[in-house]
Amino acid sequence: MEILLEVRDLFTSYGIYEGRLKVLDGVNLAVPLGEKIGLVGETGCGKTTTMKSILRILPPGGRVDSGQILFKGRDLLKASGGEIQGIYGSGISMIFQDPTAALDPVFTVGDQLVAVIRYGSRVPMSLREARERAVAALKEVQMPDPKRILSNYPVQLSGGMRQRVCIAMALATEPELLIADEPTTSLDVTIQAQILRLLYFLVGRRNTSVIFITHSLGVVREMADKVNVMYAGTIVECGSTEEIFSHPLHPYTIDLLAAMPRLSGGGLEERVPGRIPDYLNLPVGCRFQPRCVKAQLRCSLEKPKLTEVRPGHYVACFLED
Amino acid sequence: MDKLQPILQIANLKKYFRTTQGTVKAVDGISFTMEQGETLGLVGESGSGKSTVAYMIAGIYAPTSGQIIFQGRDISVLALKRSLDVKRSIQIVFQDPGTSLNPRRTIEQILMLPLNVHRIGPPRERQDLVRNLLQKVQLLIDYAYKAPGMLGGGERQMVAIARALATQPQFVILDEPTSALDVIIQAKIIKMLMNFQRELGLSYLFITHDLSLMRNIATRVAIMYLGKICELAPALEFFQKPLHPYTQMLLSSIPVVSREEEALKPKKIQPRGEIPSPVNVPPGCSFHQRCPEVMEVCKRVDPQMIELPGEHFVRCHLFH
């Protein structure tokens, strides 16, 4: 299977007054062509840092210390400014969590959509053609009355409608890879269901590859073909969605699933005491070890590597060795 | 044994806000009763008016009309006009502990304030009471000298819960207490809340948008849509036989993590549409534009709440 994007041994850190926060600790990710990859974990586990490293939009103080991010074989971390412009926006595009912050409040939806379409286009495009494409893009995300919406400002739209605009914008340039960072977290559950269904349909039709970042296990189960579970800057388990949800192996994944309240009753089990470690005072060895109920001596000495324990199912835990 | 007197009775409660665009009917005639020691889950999407109900009970808003009866006393007024004893008995925990705790006070000062206001315990012993409260919510005693900014989200919410418990209330309003938190911390806080309820006989009005959570902790569930309750039933009955089309739409929208749960989701209904603006509530049943089972009558007449067997209340023309 052809790999569109591959993240190899990514280490990213942030400099703050007290020292360096070593957030990402050797993240490996592979996004095959046309597949939807889920990245799931709690607040502060490094999901967004991974995304920002890939997009090279780390905030000041943030830095990729080592690793490679290969997009169609080209290392994005070494690409020049000109090359980057050709890739981001048209080859790779993104949807952010908060559509209100992602859209500029002082420009109309049309202005922003047209600008994205023209800059993202591989050939020069007239304003009129760009407007027509903008209307088509809004129609595709099932916006009622797309012509009128073009002259609306983002504040005139509801949260769900704004996120539809962001999706239209992200897909208008026909990217090969879409990175969606918590795209439905700020929305109500019935709106979330509609947006997810729409997104699933649109990327399926285009055969777009997707990295779907979320803290919600339920959302990732519905959207992704493969799931990567992240804890404190490391990927602790990955495999097909079906496999991860029916046979979770890493103690963290198991605990995370047990804590979910179930619609069928049950869940809400509280097994892991504490919280994500302080990135300034990281534990030696496995980063989950201080909270792990099954921790052994070895776990506090060396760092477990992701190893294949069942076909296509990788776990970073000594228990599965 | 006689049935205990209900701890809270709400009768035809309304709250209208006047805005430049027109009157917003945030809460438009809701009624329910809560028994001592129960957990009522008040569930709805944003803009449904669930928090406005909470704020009226807490006395942050004065109702436009209708009654709130707490332990036999009419408290349909602002907290300012309530007796100290009523204010002590009703406490509230807000969604975001980042903004509900004063960042410039220490945890000790935050927990001390309600003790001082309500004169709980002799002044000399109040410092010990603060320590007890911290222990109760499983926080270290030296947290007393920290500021809220030094704590994680979950720990801050535990401080907010400790503050609510400080006055030894009988009734606690929980306004989305865990929706800003990760699932593992949520599990911890919910377990703690359930323990307090058992030990202290508390009654909870639990405001949330999370039905899976309610399945596990509520004794009864009420669904709100555009300022009105559309369905109310004991939790077991509610999840076995969801009746209102909006309830079914909500249930079918929940992303779940197992096949057993998948089987419980109504299949017929696909979520569609958005909550209309509360300034322009549709005529007739306010849900009719999104309802897959809409009939002619729904567009003209707002249905009345009716009671079906099993203490199951529903407000829909399908069941008339």
Interface residues (C-beta under 8 A of the other chain):
Chain A: E42 T43 S158 G160 M161 D188 V189 T190 I191 Q192 A193 Q194 L196 H215 S216 L217 G218 V219 R221 E222 F245 D255 L256 L257 A258 A259 M260 P261 R262 L263 S264 G265 G266 G267 L268 E269 E270 V272 R275
Chain B: E45 S46 G152 G153 G154 D182 V183 I184 I185 Q186 A187 K188 I190 K191 H209 D210 L211 S212 L213 R215 N216 I217 F239 M249 L250 L251 S252 S253 I254 P255 V256 V257 S258 E260 E261 A263 L264 K265 P271 R272 E274 I275
